[in-house]
Amino acid sequence: MLIIGIAGGSGSGKTTVVKKVMSSFSSHQVTIVSQDSYYKDNSHISLAERANINFDHPESIEFDLLVVHMKQLRAGKAIEEPVYDYITSTRMKETIHVEPNHVIIVEGILLFTDKRVRDLCDIKVFVDAEPDDRLIRIIERDMRERARTAQQVIERYALVKEMHVQFIEPTKRFVDIIIPQGGENKVAIDMLVATIKQKLLQENAQ
């Protein structure tokens, strides 16, 4: 089995990279696991407190569960991936049934801040982008998916930037591949696709 970790700052284009890579494969060949599904459930705190949650801090992620699930997939066992509701900042009751495959892609901004996750990844990829480009993508995404106004996103960006410098940017030193320009970097995406195809050919030949 090949586990590929894909990290990078918020709005760096990780999702676009994953989508472009997956356009060459089916869900029966490559399994996707999102770190965002593992945000801690905050149903035990008030709505006012939830509004102040720092989603760009490693402590917001239930890494223990993510590590357990990665190990289960590595062992060829299916998992029940959590479903997170960004509007209410709570974990939903339903889960997503995820089957293991020869290739697993795990993606998320804080992925490589946890050594256990890094150690479980055979290939570690960091998607890089200019801060201005990331800000534009963050504004578009948070307005579309998280019911925030542009002003709210801009006001929150100071914290996002601080967390990026403190936690995310330093994880570059752990990675095997850095992809500048995110989803626009066709050469790097083609390299990932070729690596996955090679792994699938090896598995099919066995």
Secondary structure, DSSP 8 states (H G I E B T S, - for coil): -EEEEEEE-TTSSHHHHHHHHHTTS-TTTEEEEEGGGGB---TTS-HHHHTT--TTSGGGB-HHHHHHHHHHHHTT--EEEEEEETTTTEEEEEEEEE---SEEEEE-TTGGGSHHHHHH-SEEEEE---HHHHHHHHHHHHHHHS---HHHHHHHHHHHHHHIIIIIGGGGGG-SEEETTGGG-HHHHHHHHHHHHHHHHHHHH-
